Amino acid sequence: MIEISPQQLPALSRWFPTGSPGPGALAEHALATGAGRWWADRVDRPSVLAVSCADHVLLRGDPSSLTPDDLARFAGQYIEAPARFRPSLGSAFERVVPWERMLYVQHAQVSLPRPPRGVTVRRLTPEDAPALAGLHPEHAWIHASWGGPGRLAASGHGWAAFSRSRILSVACTYFLGSAYEDIAVVTVPDRRRESLALAGVAGLTADIQARGRTASWCCSRDNRPSRLLAWTAGFRLTREYVHHATGRAMAHQVQAAPVPA
């Protein structure tokens, strides 16, 4: 596969229909923000197309034209693709782990809860970029879909709970679509169970509603705290789907030389 510009491909909506919730908003987000990357087997009349953003990949088309080398760049990522791609993925990576996911859509807006004493919950501004950058590295995924803390802070699509200059919780649009905004939330471990995530989600989803869009929410089937938070924030289950977590690429393995007798 070769990396391309989405402008090289007319009729992208044939590959990735617009107005879809959850992972369907990834392609729209990549196109609108420039934060994603695009690949095709060829520019002229491609038979397979992929778009990635952060560590998520949408793969569409005819897998018969793919080789393991074509897919190797997607090692260590989460691939959402039709079932016909499963054999190609299995040939390309050491392991491919199906991950059951749940897609929720917000049906009712909730009021902004009162934050604990000393905590302020508000929309992020460009000046908050250093505070976002100061999150623990394991939480850096929250701004990855925007291309970094500065771009998320300046986007107008994030809310956070602050204790002075320290960020305790972030809720943001992770994938920005034309009809849906798929959101994500992270809270630092020592400040959980204080409704900070719920407060951020309430502020964010009010903004999303004001923009004329609907909030969606994706999480693992096994992530009970995330499912409970989604329900509390007025989201209801719409469908379930599977994406695949990939391991190391087969093409990158090096055979060990035989040990002389």
Accessible surface in RSA format (square Angstrom, percent):
REM  Atomic radii and reference values for relative SASA: ProtOr
REM  Chains: A
REM  Algorithm: Lee & Richards
REM  Probe-radius: 1.40
REM  Slices: 20
REM RES _ NUM      All-atoms   Total-Side   Main-Chain    Non-polar    All polar
REM                ABS   REL    ABS   REL    ABS   REL    ABS   REL    ABS   REL
RES MET A   1    28.08  14.5   0.13   0.1  27.95  66.5   1.55   1.3  26.53  35.1
RES ILE A   2    85.43  48.6  81.74  60.9   3.69   8.9  85.43  61.5   0.00   0.0
RES GLU A   3    89.77  51.5  60.93  46.1  28.84  68.7  27.72  53.6  62.05  50.7
RES ILE A   4    13.76   7.8   0.99   0.7  12.77  30.8   6.21   4.5   7.55  20.5
RES SER A   5    45.14  38.1  39.36  52.5   5.79  13.3  36.23  77.1   8.92  12.5
RES PRO A   6    22.17  16.2  19.59  17.9   2.58   9.4  19.79  16.3   2.38  14.8
RES GLN A   7   145.10  81.1 110.52  80.8  34.59  82.3  71.38 151.9  73.73  55.9
RES GLN A   8    83.66  46.8  63.44  46.4  20.22  48.2  31.77  67.6  51.89  39.4
RES LEU A   9    12.12   6.7   6.50   4.6   5.62  14.1   6.50   4.6   5.62  15.1
RES PRO A  10   114.43  83.4  95.34  86.9  19.09  69.4 107.08  88.4   7.35  45.7
RES ALA A  11    66.37  61.0  43.19  66.7  23.17  52.7  54.50  76.8  11.86  31.4
RES LEU A  12    25.53  14.2  21.60  15.5   3.93   9.9  21.64  15.2   3.89  10.5
RES SER A  13    65.87  55.7  55.40  73.9  10.47  24.1  26.89  57.3  38.98  54.6
RES ARG A  14   164.17  68.9 132.60  67.6  31.57  75.2  70.81  96.8  93.36  56.6
RES TRP A  15    24.30   9.8  15.38   7.4   8.92  20.9  14.91   7.9   9.40  15.2
RES PHE A  16    12.33   6.2   5.40   3.3   6.94  18.1   8.17   5.0   4.16  11.9
RES PRO A  17    83.72  61.0  80.63  73.5   3.09  11.2  81.93  67.6   1.79  11.2
RES THR A  18    85.73  61.0  65.71  66.6  20.02  47.7  33.80  45.4  51.94  78.5
RES GLY A  19    29.45  36.3   0.00   N/A  29.45  36.3  11.98  32.9  17.47  39.1
RES SER A  20    34.38  29.0  32.23  43.0   2.15   5.0  14.40  30.7  19.98  28.0
RES PRO A  21    28.45  20.7  27.25  24.8   1.20   4.4  27.25  22.5   1.20   7.5
RES GLY A  22     0.00   0.0   0.00   N/A   0.00   0.0   0.00   0.0   0.00   0.0
RES PRO A  23    15.84  11.5  12.88  11.7   2.96  10.8  15.71  13.0   0.13   0.8
RES GLY A  24    18.74  23.1   0.00   N/A  18.74  23.1  16.23  44.5   2.51   5.6
RES ALA A  25     0.00   0.0   0.00   0.0   0.00   0.0   0.00   0.0   0.00   0.0
RES LEU A  26     1.69   0.9   1.69   1.2   0.00   0.0   1.69   1.2   0.00   0.0
RES ALA A  27     5.87   5.4   5.20   8.0   0.67   1.5   5.50   7.7   0.37   1.0
RES GLU A  28    24.73  14.2  20.20  15.3   4.52  10.8  17.46  33.8   7.27   5.9
RES HIS A  29     0.00   0.0   0.00   0.0   0.00   0.0   0.00   0.0   0.00   0.0
RES ALA A  30     2.06   1.9   0.00   0.0   2.06   4.7   0.00   0.0   2.06   5.5
RES LEU A  31    85.76  47.8  64.57  46.2  21.18  53.3  65.41  45.9  20.34  54.7
RES ALA A  32    76.09  70.0  32.18  49.7  43.92  99.9  43.49  61.2  32.60  86.4
RES THR A  33    21.72  15.4   6.19   6.3  15.53  37.0  13.29  17.8   8.43  12.7
RES GLY A  34    58.27  71.9   0.00   N/A  58.27  71.9  32.35  88.8  25.92  58.0
RES ALA A  35    26.96  24.8   0.19   0.3  26.77  60.9   5.64   7.9  21.31  56.5
RES GLY A  36    15.62  19.3   0.00   N/A  15.62  19.3   0.47   1.3  15.14  33.9
RES ARG A  37   128.87  54.1 126.50  64.5   2.38   5.7  45.58  62.3  83.29  50.5
RES TRP A  38     8.19   3.3   7.85   3.8   0.34   0.8   5.31   2.8   2.88   4.7
RES TRP A  39    14.02   5.6  14.02   6.8   0.00   0.0  10.67   5.7   3.34   5.4
RES ALA A  40     0.00   0.0   0.00   0.0   0.00   0.0   0.00   0.0   0.00   0.0
RES ASP A  41    34.89  24.4  12.62  12.6  22.27  52.7  12.85  30.2  22.04  22.0
RES ARG A  42   115.46  48.5 114.40  58.3   1.06   2.5  48.20  65.9  67.26  40.8
RES VAL A  43    56.84  37.4  48.68  44.1   8.16  19.7  48.68  42.3   8.16  22.1
RES ASP A  44   107.95  75.6 101.07 100.6   6.89  16.3  39.83  93.7  68.12  67.9
RES ARG A  45   201.68  84.7 185.97  94.8  15.71  37.4  66.92  91.5 134.76  81.7
RES PRO A  46    17.50  12.8   8.14   7.4   9.37  34.0   8.14   6.7   9.37  58.2
RES SER A  47    28.69  24.2  19.85  26.5   8.84  20.4  25.82  55.0   2.87   4.0
RES VAL A  48     0.00   0.0   0.00   0.0   0.00   0.0   0.00   0.0   0.00   0.0
RES LEU A  49     0.00   0.0   0.00   0.0   0.00   0.0   0.00   0.0   0.00   0.0
RES ALA A  50     0.00   0.0   0.00   0.0   0.00   0.0   0.00   0.0   0.00   0.0
RES VAL A  51     0.00   0.0   0.00   0.0   0.00   0.0   0.00   0.0   0.00   0.0
RES SER A  52    10.22   8.6   9.51  12.7   0.71   1.6   1.22   2.6   9.00  12.6
RES CYS A  53     3.34   2.5   0.21   0.2   3.14   7.4   3.14   7.9   0.21   0.2
RES ALA A  54    39.50  36.3   1.34   2.1  38.16  86.8  13.39  18.9  26.11  69.2
RES ASP A  55    54.69  38.3  53.47  53.2   1.22   2.9  21.77  51.2  32.92  32.8
RES HIS A  56    38.33  20.9  38.33  26.6   0.00   0.0  14.50  14.9  23.83  27.7
RES VAL A  57     1.25   0.8   0.00   0.0   1.25   3.0   0.00   0.0   1.25   3.4
RES LEU A  58     3.81   2.1   3.81   2.7   0.00   0.0   3.81   2.7   0.00   0.0
RES LEU A  59     0.00   0.0   0.00   0.0   0.00   0.0   0.00   0.0   0.00   0.0
RES ARG A  60    52.47  22.0  52.47  26.7   0.00   0.0  15.59  21.3  36.89  22.4
RES GLY A  61    17.55  21.6   0.00   N/A  17.55  21.6  14.61  40.1   2.94   6.6
RES ASP A  62    67.03  47.0  64.03  63.7   3.00   7.1  23.92  56.3  43.11  43.0
RES PRO A  63    16.76  12.2  14.73  13.4   2.03   7.4  14.95  12.3   1.81  11.3
RES SER A  64    96.60  81.6  56.26  75.1  40.34  92.9  55.12 117.4  41.48  58.1
RES SER A  65    49.06  41.5  22.02  29.4  27.04  62.3  33.50  71.3  15.55  21.8
RES LEU A  66    20.30  11.3   0.48   0.3  19.82  49.8   0.48   0.3  19.82  53.3
RES THR A  67    70.10  49.9  67.52  68.5   2.58   6.1  65.82  88.4   4.28   6.5
RES PRO A  68    55.60  40.5  54.83  50.0   0.78   2.8  55.11  45.5   0.49   3.1
RES ASP A  69    98.20  68.8  85.85  85.4  12.36  29.2  28.06  66.0  70.14  70.0
RES ASP A  70    24.29  17.0  22.83  22.7   1.46   3.5   1.46   3.4  22.83  22.8
RES LEU A  71     0.79   0.4   0.79   0.6   0.00   0.0   0.79   0.6   0.00   0.0
RES ALA A  72     9.04   8.3   7.24  11.2   1.80   4.1   7.24  10.2   1.80   4.8
RES ARG A  73    97.91  41.1  70.03  35.7  27.88  66.4  34.18  46.7  63.73  38.6
RES PHE A  74     0.98   0.5   0.98   0.6   0.00   0.0   0.98   0.6   0.00   0.0
RES ALA A  75    34.78  32.0  19.58  30.2  15.20  34.6  19.88  28.0  14.89  39.5
RES GLY A  76    55.62  68.6   0.00   N/A  55.62  68.6  31.63  86.8  23.99  53.7
RES GLN A  77    35.73  20.0  33.92  24.8   1.80   4.3   7.42  15.8  28.31  21.5
RES TYR A  78    56.41  26.3  55.16  31.4   1.25   3.3  17.70  13.3  38.71  47.7
RES ILE A  79     0.08   0.0   0.00   0.0   0.08   0.2   0.00   0.0   0.08   0.2
RES GLU A  80    31.84  18.3  31.83  24.1   0.01   0.0   5.74  11.1  26.11  21.3
RES ALA A  81    13.26  12.2   1.17   1.8  12.10  27.5   1.17   1.6  12.10  32.0
RES PRO A  82    39.41  28.7  25.07  22.8  14.34  52.1  37.22  30.7   2.19  13.6
RES ALA A  83    91.38  84.0  68.85 106.3  22.53  51.3  77.91 109.7  13.47  35.7
RES ARG A  84   131.66  55.3 110.41  56.3  21.25  50.6  61.20  83.6  70.46  42.7
RES PHE A  85     0.75   0.4   0.75   0.5   0.00   0.0   0.75   0.5   0.00   0.0
RES ARG A  86    91.81  38.5  90.62  46.2   1.19   2.8  39.91  54.5  51.90  31.5
RES PRO A  87    95.59  69.7  82.53  75.2  13.06  47.5  92.97  76.8   2.62  16.3
RES SER A  88    24.34  20.6  16.43  21.9   7.91  18.2   9.90  21.1  14.44  20.2
RES LEU A  89     1.78   1.0   1.78   1.3   0.00   0.0   1.78   1.3   0.00   0.0
RES GLY A  90    31.85  39.3   0.00   N/A  31.85  39.3  18.20  49.9  13.65  30.6
RES SER A  91    67.26  56.8  50.87  67.9  16.39  37.8  27.71  59.0  39.55  55.4
RES ALA A  92     0.20   0.2   0.00   0.0   0.20   0.5   0.00   0.0   0.20   0.5
RES PHE A  93     2.13   1.1   0.00   0.0   2.13   5.5   0.00   0.0   2.13   6.1
RES GLU A  94    71.13  40.8  42.32  32.0  28.82  68.6  17.77  34.4  53.36  43.6
RES ARG A  95   134.61  56.5 127.94  65.2   6.67  15.9  59.56  81.4  75.06  45.5
RES VAL A  96    17.23  11.3   2.03   1.8  15.20  36.6   2.03   1.8  15.20  41.2
RES VAL A  97    68.74  45.2  67.85  61.4   0.89   2.1  68.74  59.7   0.00   0.0
RES PRO A  98    78.59  57.3  61.77  56.3  16.82  61.2  61.77  51.0  16.82 104.6
RES TRP A  99    87.65  35.2  85.79  41.5   1.86   4.4  81.43  43.4   6.22  10.1
RES GLU A 100    93.36  53.6  89.96  68.1   3.39   8.1  25.17  48.7  68.19  55.7
RES ARG A 101    31.23  13.1  31.09  15.8   0.14   0.3   0.00   0.0  31.23  18.9
RES MET A 102     8.27   4.3   8.27   5.5   0.00   0.0   8.27   7.0   0.00   0.0
RES LEU A 103     0.13   0.1   0.13   0.1   0.00   0.0   0.13   0.1   0.00   0.0
RES TYR A 104    11.43   5.3  11.43   6.5   0.00   0.0   4.85   3.6   6.58   8.1
RES VAL A 105    17.12  11.3  17.12  15.5   0.00   0.0  17.12  14.9   0.00   0.0
RES GLN A 106    24.34  13.6  12.66   9.3  11.68  27.8   4.32   9.2  20.02  15.2
RES HIS A 107   133.16  72.8  94.03  65.4  39.13 100.1  67.43  69.5  65.74  76.5
RES ALA A 108    56.48  51.9  48.94  75.5   7.54  17.2  56.19  79.1   0.29   0.8
RES GLN A 109    66.46  37.2  33.76  24.7  32.70  77.9  32.49  69.2  33.97  25.8
RES VAL A 110    38.11  25.1  28.37  25.7   9.74  23.5  33.77  29.3   4.34  11.8
RES SER A 111   101.44  85.7  79.76 106.4  21.68  49.9  48.02 102.3  53.42  74.8
RES LEU A 112    88.21  49.1  61.14  43.7  27.07  68.1  61.14  42.9  27.07  72.9
RES PRO A 113    32.53  23.7  20.32  18.5  12.20  44.4  31.67  26.2   0.85   5.3
RES ARG A 114   219.01  92.0 187.89  95.8  31.12  74.1  70.69  96.6 148.32  89.9
RES PRO A 115    44.64  32.5  32.31  29.5  12.33  44.8  35.01  28.9   9.63  59.8
RES PRO A 116    44.51  32.4  29.33  26.7  15.18  55.2  42.15  34.8   2.36  14.7
RES ARG A 117   238.35 100.1 203.04 103.5  35.30  84.1  89.84 122.8 148.51  90.0
RES GLY A 118    60.53  74.6   0.00   N/A  60.53  74.6  42.31 116.1  18.22  40.8
RES VAL A 119    12.48   8.2   1.35   1.2  11.12  26.8   1.42   1.2  11.06  30.0
RES THR A 120    75.95  54.0  73.00  74.0   2.94   7.0  42.00  56.4  33.95  51.3
RES VAL A 121    18.23  12.0   1.61   1.5  16.62  40.0   1.61   1.4  16.62  45.1
RES ARG A 122    84.44  35.5  83.46  42.5   0.98   2.3  45.70  62.5  38.74  23.5
RES ARG A 123   108.64  45.6 104.26  53.1   4.39  10.4  27.84  38.1  80.80  49.0
RES LEU A 124     5.78   3.2   1.13   0.8   4.65  11.7   1.13   0.8   4.65  12.5
RES THR A 125    53.68  38.2  52.30  53.0   1.38   3.3  48.59  65.3   5.09   7.7
RES PRO A 126    80.65  58.8  70.16  64.0  10.48  38.1  71.15  58.7   9.50  59.0
RES GLU A 127   138.65  79.6 114.39  86.5  24.26  57.8  72.45 140.1  66.21  54.1
RES ASP A 128    10.62   7.4   9.50   9.5   1.12   2.6   1.12   2.6   9.50   9.5
RES ALA A 129    21.93  20.2  21.49  33.2   0.44   1.0  21.71  30.6   0.23   0.6
RES PRO A 130   100.12  73.0  84.37  76.9  15.76  57.3  90.97  75.1   9.15  56.9
RES ALA A 131    25.83  23.8   9.29  14.3  16.54  37.6  20.59  29.0   5.24  13.9
RES LEU A 132     0.40   0.2   0.00   0.0   0.40   1.0   0.00   0.0   0.40   1.1
RES ALA A 133    62.81  57.8  35.45  54.7  27.36  62.2  38.21  53.8  24.61  65.2
RES GLY A 134    64.00  78.9   0.00   N/A  64.00  78.9  34.43  94.5  29.57  66.2
RES LEU A 135    19.50  10.9   6.78   4.9  12.72  32.0  10.38   7.3   9.12  24.6
RES HIS A 136   110.41  60.3  98.73  68.6  11.68  29.9  74.88  77.2  35.53  41.3
RES PRO A 137   108.50  79.1  91.40  83.3  17.11  62.2  95.73  79.0  12.78  79.4
RES GLU A 138   108.99  62.6  83.84  63.4  25.16  59.9  40.15  77.7  68.84  56.2
RES HIS A 139    10.32   5.6  10.32   7.2   0.00   0.0   7.37   7.6   2.95   3.4
RES ALA A 140    37.17  34.2  35.47  54.7   1.70   3.9  35.91  50.6   1.26   3.3
RES TRP A 141   103.37  41.5  96.04  46.5   7.33  17.2  88.57  47.2  14.79  24.0
RES ILE A 142     0.00   0.0   0.00   0.0   0.00   0.0   0.00   0.0   0.00   0.0
RES HIS A 143    18.96  10.4  18.96  13.2   0.00   0.0  14.46  14.9   4.50   5.2
RES ALA A 144    41.07  37.8  26.05  40.2  15.03  34.2  32.06  45.1   9.01  23.9
RES SER A 145     0.00   0.0   0.00   0.0   0.00   0.0   0.00   0.0   0.00   0.0
RES TRP A 146    14.04   5.6  14.04   6.8   0.00   0.0  14.04   7.5   0.00   0.0
RES GLY A 147    51.84  63.9   0.00   N/A  51.84  63.9  23.62  64.8  28.23  63.2
RES GLY A 148    15.78  19.5   0.00   N/A  15.78  19.5  14.92  40.9   0.86   1.9
RES PRO A 149    33.45  24.4  33.45  30.5   0.00   0.0  33.45  27.6   0.00   0.0
RES GLY A 150    35.75  44.1   0.00   N/A  35.75  44.1  26.94  73.9   8.81  19.7
RES ARG A 151   109.99  46.2 102.18  52.1   7.81  18.6  51.80  70.8  58.19  35.3
RES LEU A 152     0.09   0.1   0.00   0.0   0.09   0.2   0.00   0.0   0.09   0.3
RES ALA A 153     0.64   0.6   0.00   0.0   0.64   1.4   0.00   0.0   0.64   1.7
RES ALA A 154    62.78  57.7  35.04  54.1  27.74  63.1  35.69  50.3  27.10  71.8
RES SER A 155    29.71  25.1   1.65   2.2  28.07  64.7  12.29  26.2  17.42  24.4
RES GLY A 156    28.94  35.7   0.00   N/A  28.94  35.7  23.64  64.9   5.30  11.9
RES HIS A 157    21.88  12.0  21.72  15.1   0.15   0.4   2.78   2.9  19.10  22.2
RES GLY A 158     0.17   0.2   0.00   N/A   0.17   0.2   0.00   0.0   0.17   0.4
RES TRP A 159    30.26  12.1  30.26  14.6   0.00   0.0  30.26  16.1   0.00   0.0
RES ALA A 160     0.65   0.6   0.00   0.0   0.65   1.5   0.65   0.9   0.00   0.0
RES ALA A 161     1.34   1.2   0.53   0.8   0.81   1.8   0.53   0.7   0.81   2.2
RES PHE A 162     8.88   4.4   8.22   5.1   0.66   1.7   8.22   5.0   0.66   1.9
RES SER A 163    33.71  28.5  30.65  40.9   3.07   7.1   2.63   5.6  31.08  43.5
RES ARG A 164   232.31  97.5 197.25 100.5  35.07  83.5  84.70 115.8 147.61  89.5
RES SER A 165    93.34  78.9  80.51 107.5  12.83  29.6  51.25 109.1  42.09  59.0
RES ARG A 166   112.57  47.3 106.05  54.1   6.52  15.5  58.96  80.6  53.62  32.5
RES ILE A 167     5.14   2.9   0.33   0.2   4.80  11.6   0.33   0.2   4.80  13.0
RES LEU A 168     0.52   0.3   0.05   0.0   0.48   1.2   0.23   0.2   0.30   0.8
RES SER A 169     4.19   3.5   2.31   3.1   1.87   4.3   2.71   5.8   1.47   2.1
RES VAL A 170     0.60   0.4   0.19   0.2   0.41   1.0   0.60   0.5   0.00   0.0
RES ALA A 171     1.53   1.4   0.87   1.3   0.67   1.5   0.87   1.2   0.67   1.8
RES CYS A 172     0.00   0.0   0.00   0.0   0.00   0.0   0.00   0.0   0.00   0.0
RES THR A 173     0.00   0.0   0.00   0.0   0.00   0.0   0.00   0.0   0.00   0.0
RES TYR A 174    15.28   7.1  15.28   8.7   0.00   0.0  12.18   9.2   3.10   3.8
RES PHE A 175     8.24   4.1   8.24   5.1   0.00   0.0   8.24   5.0   0.00   0.0
RES LEU A 176    24.17  13.5  22.61  16.2   1.56   3.9  22.61  15.9   1.56   4.2
RES GLY A 177     2.82   3.5   0.00   N/A   2.82   3.5   2.15   5.9   0.66   1.5
RES SER A 178    69.98  59.1  44.12  58.9  25.86  59.6  44.19  94.1  25.79  36.1
RES ALA A 179    39.95  36.7  33.01  50.9   6.94  15.8  36.91  52.0   3.04   8.0
RES TYR A 180    51.55  24.1  51.07  29.1   0.48   1.3   8.72   6.6  42.83  52.8
RES GLU A 181     0.00   0.0   0.00   0.0   0.00   0.0   0.00   0.0   0.00   0.0
RES ASP A 182     9.77   6.8   9.77   9.7   0.00   0.0   0.00   0.0   9.77   9.7
RES ILE A 183     7.05   4.0   0.06   0.0   7.00  16.9   0.06   0.0   7.00  19.0
RES ALA A 184    15.80  14.5   9.26  14.3   6.54  14.9  15.80  22.3   0.00   0.0
RES VAL A 185    28.91  19.0   8.23   7.5  20.68  49.8   8.23   7.2  20.68  56.1
RES VAL A 186    14.93   9.8  10.20   9.2   4.73  11.4  14.85  12.9   0.08   0.2
RES THR A 187    15.16  10.8  10.72  10.9   4.44  10.6   9.08  12.2   6.08   9.2
RES VAL A 188    13.80   9.1  13.59  12.3   0.21   0.5  13.59  11.8   0.21   0.6
RES PRO A 189    80.00  58.3  63.54  57.9  16.46  59.8  63.89  52.8  16.11 100.1
RES ASP A 190    95.17  66.7  62.93  62.6  32.24  76.2  51.86 122.1  43.31  43.2
RES ARG A 191    50.02  21.0  49.72  25.3   0.30   0.7  12.02  16.4  38.00  23.0
RES ARG A 192   127.84  53.7 112.83  57.5  15.02  35.8  45.20  61.8  82.64  50.1
RES ARG A 193   243.85 102.4 192.84  98.3  51.01 121.5  80.81 110.4 163.03  98.8
RES GLU A 194    55.59  31.9  39.19  29.7  16.40  39.0  29.84  57.7  25.75  21.0
RES SER A 195    61.58  52.0  45.86  61.2  15.73  36.2  18.81  40.1  42.77  59.9
RES LEU A 196     3.20   1.8   0.97   0.7   2.23   5.6   0.99   0.7   2.21   5.9
RES ALA A 197    16.92  15.6  14.99  23.1   1.93   4.4  15.07  21.2   1.85   4.9
RES LEU A 198    29.18  16.2  28.74  20.6   0.44   1.1  28.74  20.2   0.44   1.2
RES ALA A 199     0.58   0.5   0.58   0.9   0.00   0.0   0.58   0.8   0.00   0.0
RES GLY A 200     3.30   4.1   0.00   N/A   3.30   4.1   3.30   9.1   0.00   0.0
RES VAL A 201     0.00   0.0   0.00   0.0   0.00   0.0   0.00   0.0   0.00   0.0
RES ALA A 202     2.78   2.6   0.53   0.8   2.25   5.1   0.76   1.1   2.02   5.4
RES GLY A 203     5.01   6.2   0.00   N/A   5.01   6.2   4.92  13.5   0.09   0.2
RES LEU A 204     0.45   0.2   0.45   0.3   0.00   0.0   0.45   0.3   0.00   0.0
RES THR A 205     0.94   0.7   0.00   0.0   0.94   2.2   0.00   0.0   0.94   1.4
RES ALA A 206    45.67  42.0  39.58  61.1   6.09  13.8  40.38  56.9   5.29  14.0
RES ASP A 207    19.53  13.7  17.78  17.7   1.76   4.2   5.04  11.9  14.49  14.5
RES ILE A 208     0.98   0.6   0.98   0.7   0.00   0.0   0.98   0.7   0.00   0.0
RES GLN A 209   115.41  64.5 104.41  76.3  10.99  26.2  33.46  71.2  81.94  62.1
RES ALA A 210    91.80  84.4  48.34  74.6  43.45  98.9  60.73  85.5  31.07  82.3
RES ARG A 211    83.50  35.1  52.03  26.5  31.47  74.9  49.14  67.2  34.36  20.8
RES GLY A 212    68.98  85.1   0.00   N/A  68.98  85.1  36.68 100.7  32.30  72.3
RES ARG A 213    66.83  28.1  56.67  28.9  10.17  24.2   4.37   6.0  62.47  37.9
RES THR A 214    49.54  35.2  46.16  46.8   3.38   8.1  16.07  21.6  33.46  50.6
RES ALA A 215     1.86   1.7   0.18   0.3   1.68   3.8   0.18   0.3   1.68   4.5
RES SER A 216     0.00   0.0   0.00   0.0   0.00   0.0   0.00   0.0   0.00   0.0
RES TRP A 217    10.53   4.2  10.53   5.1   0.00   0.0   7.94   4.2   2.59   4.2
RES CYS A 218    22.48  17.0   6.20   6.9  16.28  38.3   5.33  13.5  17.15  18.5
RES CYS A 219     5.96   4.5   3.26   3.6   2.70   6.3   5.96  15.1   0.00   0.0
RES SER A 220    10.47   8.8   9.50  12.7   0.96   2.2   7.24  15.4   3.23   4.5
RES ARG A 221    96.25  40.4  93.75  47.8   2.50   6.0  13.32  18.2  82.93  50.3
RES ASP A 222   129.77  90.9 100.65 100.2  29.12  68.9  36.76  86.5  93.01  92.8
RES ASN A 223    62.78  43.3  56.58  54.7   6.19  14.9  12.44  29.9  50.34  48.7
RES ARG A 224   168.86  70.9 168.67  86.0   0.19   0.4  62.25  85.1 106.61  64.6
RES PRO A 225   101.84  74.2  91.47  83.4  10.37  37.7  96.79  79.9   5.05  31.4
RES SER A 226    21.21  17.9  16.00  21.4   5.21  12.0  12.88  27.4   8.33  11.7
RES ARG A 227    82.60  34.7  80.35  41.0   2.25   5.3   8.77  12.0  73.83  44.7
RES LEU A 228    99.72  55.5  95.09  68.0   4.63  11.6  99.15  69.6   0.57   1.5
RES LEU A 229    36.29  20.2  33.56  24.0   2.73   6.9  36.07  25.3   0.22   0.6
RES ALA A 230     0.00   0.0   0.00   0.0   0.00   0.0   0.00   0.0   0.00   0.0
RES TRP A 231   140.62  56.4 138.00  66.8   2.62   6.2 112.76  60.1  27.86  45.2
RES THR A 232    66.63  47.4  50.61  51.3  16.02  38.2  44.53  59.8  22.10  33.4
RES ALA A 233     0.00   0.0   0.00   0.0   0.00   0.0   0.00   0.0   0.00   0.0
RES GLY A 234     3.98   4.9   0.00   N/A   3.98   4.9   3.65  10.0   0.34   0.8
RES PHE A 235     0.00   0.0   0.00   0.0   0.00   0.0   0.00   0.0   0.00   0.0
RES ARG A 236    78.32  32.9  78.32  39.9   0.00   0.0  30.37  41.5  47.95  29.1
RES LEU A 237    82.28  45.8  54.42  38.9  27.87  70.1  54.42  38.2  27.87  75.0
RES THR A 238    74.84  53.2  43.00  43.6  31.85  75.9  44.61  59.9  30.23  45.7
RES ARG A 239   108.22  45.4  99.23  50.6   8.98  21.4  57.91  79.1  50.31  30.5
RES GLU A 240    87.65  50.3  62.91  47.6  24.73  58.9  25.77  49.8  61.88  50.5
RES TYR A 241    24.65  11.5  14.07   8.0  10.59  27.6  18.82  14.1   5.83   7.2
RES VAL A 242    58.95  38.8  48.86  44.2  10.09  24.3  48.86  42.5  10.09  27.4
RES HIS A 243     6.75   3.7   6.75   4.7   0.00   0.0   2.00   2.1   4.75   5.5
RES HIS A 244    23.59  12.9  23.59  16.4   0.00   0.0  16.10  16.6   7.49   8.7
RES ALA A 245    16.18  14.9  16.18  25.0   0.00   0.0  16.18  22.8   0.00   0.0
RES THR A 246     4.02   2.9   0.00   0.0   4.02   9.6   0.00   0.0   4.02   6.1
RES GLY A 247     6.26   7.7   0.00   N/A   6.26   7.7   6.26  17.2   0.00   0.0
RES ARG A 248   162.02  68.0 156.87  80.0   5.15  12.3  69.77  95.3  92.25  55.9
RES ALA A 249     1.41   1.3   0.00   0.0   1.41   3.2   0.00   0.0   1.41   3.7
RES MET A 250    78.51  40.7  68.90  45.6   9.62  22.9  57.18  48.6  21.34  28.3
RES ALA A 251    48.37  44.5   9.64  14.9  38.73  88.1  22.60  31.8  25.77  68.3
RES HIS A 252   125.80  68.8 101.86  70.8  23.95  61.3  71.30  73.5  54.50  63.4
RES GLN A 253    89.94  50.3  63.03  46.1  26.92  64.1  26.32  56.0  63.62  48.3
RES VAL A 254   139.65  91.9 108.59  98.3  31.07  74.9 112.31  97.6  27.34  74.2
RES GLN A 255   172.80  96.6 150.11 109.7  22.69  54.0  62.94 134.0 109.85  83.3
RES ALA A 256    93.94  86.4  64.68  99.8  29.26  66.6  73.95 104.1  19.99  53.0
RES ALA A 257    84.99  78.1  61.56  95.0  23.43  53.3  66.73  94.0  18.26  48.4
RES PRO A 258   124.67  90.9 102.23  93.2  22.44  81.6 113.77  93.9  10.90  67.7
RES VAL A 259   135.28  89.0 110.03  99.6  25.26  60.9 111.35  96.7  23.94  64.9
RES PRO A 260   119.72  87.3  94.61  86.2  25.11  91.3 105.87  87.4  13.85  86.1
RES ALA A 261   152.93 140.6  71.28 110.0  81.65 185.7 110.14 155.1  42.79 113.4
END  Absolute sums over single chains surface
CHAIN  1 A    12880.7       9908.1       2972.6       7203.5       5677.2
END  Absolute sums over all chains
TOTAL         12880.7       9908.1       2972.6       7203.5       5677.2
